[in-house]
Amino acid sequence: MRRRWSVLGIALCLLSLVSLVSADTLVTPGARVAVVGDSITEQKLYSKYVEAYLLACSGVPDVKVFQFGWGGETAAGFAARLENDLAPFKPTVVTLCYGMNDGGYRPFDETIGRNYENNMRSVLKKLDAFGVKKVVVGSPGAVDSVTFRPGMMFGDQPAHVAYNDNLAHLRDIDRRLAEEHKLAFADVHAAMYNAMPKAKAALGERYDVCGGDGFHPGPNGQLAMAYAFLNGLGLDGQIGTITLDLKGGSTASEGHQLIAASGGTMDLSSTRWPFCFDGDGKSSSSTRSIVPFLPFNEDLNRLTLKVKHLDAARAKVTWGAESREFTREQLTEGVNLVAEFTTTPFDASFQKLIGALGAKQAFETYMIKQVITTFRSMPAEVKSDAELQAAFKTIAERLTAHQAKLDAAARATIVPVKHSLKVEAL
């Protein structure tokens, strides 16, 4: 009997560890995530944000990410290079973002839709044959209502209206294919398109959400893209909960160590970071600027402070260099620190991680576009030469080893961040 309970205890422990990862997420411990798309992916912005979130915010251990963007590419282009280019990384999860070029920069017609669907079917079939069973079928994004082909007409409609209609058609094809193949879907188009009028109403019509050229987004629009893909990956957004009990018994959830608590002050050390924003909050080069018009913090970035046994009607909360006032009801229910504070104690560390990921992903672009992809176009006599094939294999292995070093350097920036919270009754 004692032995049976021991086995049960072990099983319960294992279950508790598994439960730390959302049951619906595609990103499980040891996942290898390939971020695939056209020049918008090759900008290495949303791909950095996705990777930073997976490494520092998700709480899922040992996740690896590789960026496979290729400027000017369509779904057909990726289908042609899929097996060759993905081979060195061996992904278990792939996110796809095509359609911007597939739409042909003209009004939608049935030929565009048919070709796109056929090419995306080819991509999904090849991924399945390659062994990738977890795929996020991402839609194309949107074009800007002001900066995309200003003054130009596509038929009887302004260019941006007609092309967003085209992209919405392609989005619907992606959604249908995802449902048919029982795969995840990311509505990148809606994330950008829906945020755009709200952002322009607040920040001015010249505030571009989809880039200065109308379709290559800056950090703001790329954060909207990352939001769509992180949702598609099934991340639950619960960064952590910190509970300050003014009568004792303060606690912190997984990823946040309570070092000390006395009175209204808590000292913590966190290995699980919130996602941090940058910039002035007004320009398209600022990720912070799009946040008020996108439910990023609500859905993906919840670091919650709860306060128990506050006798006063209001209290001042100081976190890092900033202070904010809240009601007792708000603090009892819990406030999202990242949404309420414009700066955080994690900001500098997060930007260091983003910089390291930028260096890693830049090398990945070189590795794939300049070297690995050329292996598939070698003449027959080269492909049949065993010594040359061995040499190419060595090159791929050495490039992969260097990419791994850059990956390790990025991970080395994710260190515990010490921070304090102070709650003062008013």
N, C-alpha and C positions, 0 to 999 in steps of 0.2 A: 504493500500500500504506500509506504514511504517513497518507494522508487517511482511509482506512478505519479505521485504529486511532484516529484523532482522533474520528471519529463514535462509535466504540465507547466511547471514554473518556467522551464526553459522556453517552452513554446510561447508562453505569455510575454516573456522578455523579447523574443524575436518579433512577435506581433507588435509590441510597442515601438520597436525600432523601425519597422516597416511603416507604421502609421505616421511617422514623422514626415513621410513623403505623401503628398496627396494621391489618393487612389486613382484619380483620373489623369494624372500627369504622364506624358510620354517620356519625361526625363527622370530616369531611375538611376541609382548609383552605378557608376561606370559607363554611363551613356556617352556616345560619341556623336556629336551633333554637327552635321554639315549644313552650312547656310549658303544656299544656291540662288543665283539670280543674274540679272543683267548689270548694266553700268550703275544702276541705283544701289545694287548690292556691293558692287566694286568700289563705291565711294567709301566703304568701310566705316559707316556711321551706325546704322541700325544694327549691323552685325556686331559691332563693338558693344553696343548697349545690351544686346541679347546675351553676348558672352559674359559681360561684366555681371549682369543679373544672375546668370546661371552659376557663376563661380562664387560670387560674394553674397548674394541675397537669397538664393533659393533654398539653401540648406541641404541640397542634394550633393553627396560627396563624389569626388573623382570624376566630374563631368569634363569632357574635352570638346572643344569647338574648333572648326576649321572653316574658313571663308572661301567660297568658290565663285565669287562674282566675276562676270565677263562682260565688258562694255559692248553694247550693240547686239547682244545675244537675244535670240528667240528661244522658245521651247524646243524647236527643232534642232537648234544649235547645241543645246545641252544634251538632247537625246543622242547626238552623234558622238559626244565626248564622255558620256556618263561613265561607262565601265572603266575606261582608261584613266580618267582624271580622279575618280573617287577611290581607285584601287589602293594607293598608298595610305589613305586615312582609314578606310574600312568603317564607314559610319554605321551606326545603328538607328539614327534618326536623321531625317532630311527635311529642311524647310525649303519650299520652292516659291519664287516670286518672279513670274513672267507675265507677259501680256502687254506691257507698255510698248515694246517694239512690235509685238505680234499684231497689234491693232492697225499698223500701217500709217498712223497719223492722218486718218481720214474718217469719214462717217462709217458707222458699222454697216456691214452687209453680211448676207448669209455665207459668202465665201470665206470671209475673215473668221466667222464663228466656226465654220466647219473645219478649216485648216488648224485653228487653234485647238479645238477639241481633239482632233486626230493626233496632233503633236504632243499634247499633254497626256493623252492615252498612251502614247509610245513611251513617254518618260516614266509614267507610273508602272507600266508593264516591265520596263527594263529595271527599275528600282526593285520591284518585287523579285525578278529573276536574280538580281544582284544580292538579294538577301535582306534588303531594307524593308521592314514591315511597318515601321512607324514613320509616317510622312505627314507633314503639315502642308496641305495644298493652299498656298497663299495666293490671293487675288492680286492683280496689278493695283497700283496705287491710284492717284488722281492727278489731274493737271490743274494748275492754278487759274483762278477765275480772272486774274488781272495780268499776270506775267506770261501766260502761255499764248503765244502768237497774237499779241494785242492788235486789234483792228482787223484781223483776218477772219474770213467767213469760210466755213466748211458747208457747202451747199447753201441752204437758207438760214443757217444758224451760226452764231459766233463760234469760233474754233473751239474754245474751251467747253462750251455747252455740248457741241456735237461729239467731242472726243471723250468727255466724261461719260456720255451716254454709251459710246463704244466700249469704254473700259468697264462700265457697269454690266454690259452684256457678257463680256469675258469673265467678269467676276461671277456671274450667275452660272456660267459653264463650269468654273472651278468648284463652286459649291455643289453643283450636281454631281461632278466627278467624285468629289470627296464623299458624298453620301453614298454613291453607287459602290465605291470601293471600301466603304466603312473606314475612312481616314479622317483625320482632323482637318479643319478648315480655318483659315485666318482671313477675315474680311479687312484687308489692308485698305481697300478703296473707301469703305464706309468710315474707317477711323480718321482718314485724312479729309475726306469730303465733308463729313459732318462737323469737324472741328473748324474748317476753313471760314465759313460765314460768321461764326461766333467770334473767332479770333480777329477777323478783319473789322467787325463792328466795334470791337474794343480798342484795337491797336492801329486801325487805319487800313484803307484799301491796299496800300502799297506793302503792307506786311504780307510777304509771300509765305505760304504754307507748303507749296510744292516746288520751291526753288526760284531763283532769279530768272532761269530760262523757262520756268513753268512746269518742269517735270523731273528735275534733279533736286530733291528736297535738301534744305539745310538741316542742321541739327534738330530744329523744331519738328519738321515733318518726319524726319527719320525717327524721332522718339515716338511719334504716332504709329509708325510702321513697327517699331519694336514692341509697342503695346499690343498690337494685333497679333504678332507672332508669339509673344509670351502667353497671351490668352489661349492661342491655338495649341501651344505646348501643354496647357493645362496646369500652369502654376497657380497656387492658391493665394499668393499675395500676403500671407501672414508672416511678416518678418519677425515678430515677437511681441510679447506682452510683459510689461513691467508694472508690478503692483506695489505701490507704496502704502503701507499701513501705518498711519500715524500713531497707532497704539501697539506697534510691534508686529512681527510676522511678515515683513516685506519679502517679495519673491520676484524672480525673473524666469522667463521661459527658456527653452533650449536655444543655445547660441548666445546667451547673455548671462554672464556670471555676476552675481551680487557679491561685491567685495566687502562693502560695509554699508550699514544703514543706521542712522541716528537722527532722531527727531524727524525733521522734514527733509533730510538729505540722504541721497543714495549715491554710492560710488559703484560703477559697473565696468566690466570689461567684456566687450562684445566681439565675437568671431563671425557673427552673422550681421551683415551690414544692411542698412536701407539703401535703396537706389538714390543717388544724389544728383542734383541738377546744377547747371552752370549758366553763366552769362548774366546779362543785365535785366532779363525779364521783359524786354521790349522788342528785341530784334529777332530775326529768323535764325541768327547764328547762336541763339540762346535756347537750350532745352527748357529752361525755366519758363520761357515766354508762352509755351503751348500748354503748360500744365493746367491752368485754370479752365481750359476748354476741352479737356481730355480726362477721363476718370482713371488716370494712371495710379494715383495714390490710393483711391478708394478700392480699386480692384487688385492692385499688384504690390502695394508699398505701404503696408500697415504695420507701423511700430507704435504700439498702443501703450499709453500711460494710464493706469487706473489708480485712483487715490481713495483709500478707505478711512473712515472716521474723521473726516474733515468737519469741524464744528462750524466754521464760518461760512457765510453765504458765497464768498468768492475767495480765490487764492491766486497768487502770482507764481508761475512756474518758470524757473530759469534752467535752460539747457544750453550748455556751452556759453557763448557770449550774449545770447538773447534771452529776453523775458517776455512772457505773455500772460494775460489774465484770463481765467476761466471761472465759470460758476461751479458750485458744488455738484450740481446735477451733471454737468458735462464731465467732470473729473470722476465722478462715481461710475458713469457709464463707460468712460474711457475716451481719451483724445488721441488722435493720430499725430504723433510728434512731427513726422516728416511733412504733413500737410499744413501744420500750424506754424512751423518755424522756417524762416527763409534760408537760414544757414544751419548747418549741423556740425557736430564734432567729427563727422566722418568725411567731410567734403574733401579735405586735402588728400587723404588716403585714397578716396575713390578716384580722384583725378589722376593720381599716380598710377592706379590700376588701368585706367582708360589709356594713358600714354603707353604703358607696356603692351597692352593689347593692340594698340595701333601699330607698333613696331612688329609684333608677331604677325598680324594680318597683312601688313605690307609685304612681308617675306612670303606669305602664303600665295599672294597674287603673283609674285615673281616666280615662285616655285612651279605653280600650275601653268601659267600662261607662257612662260619663257622656256620651260624645260619639259615637264611631265607630259604636257599635251602633244609635244612633237613626237613622242614615241609611237603614236598611232599612225603617223604619216610616213614612217620609214619605208623605203622601198623593200620589195620582197627579199632581195638578196641580203639586206641587212637583218631583216626579221628571221632569216634562216641561218644566220651566223651565230653559233652558240657563244663564241667569245664576246662578240659585240653585245648580245643580249645579256650576258653576265655583267658586262661593263655598265650597261644601262641600269641594271638592277642595283649595282653598287652606287651609282649616281643617285638613284631614287632613295636608297637607304641613307646616304649621307645627307641629302636634303631633308629627309624626314627627321634625322637625328638633330639637325640644326633647328628645325621647327620645334622639336621637343624642348630644346634648350630655351628658346624664346618663350615657350609655353610655361616652363618651370620658372623663368624670371618673372613672368606676369603673376603666377601664383604666389611667388615669394613676397609680393607686395600686400597680400591679404593677411594682415597680422591683426591680433587683438587691438581694438581701439578702446582706450579708457575714457570714460565720460561720466559726468555727474549730473544729477537732477536735484533741484531744490524746490520745495513747495512751501510757500509762506502764506499763511492765512491773512486775509485783508479785513 
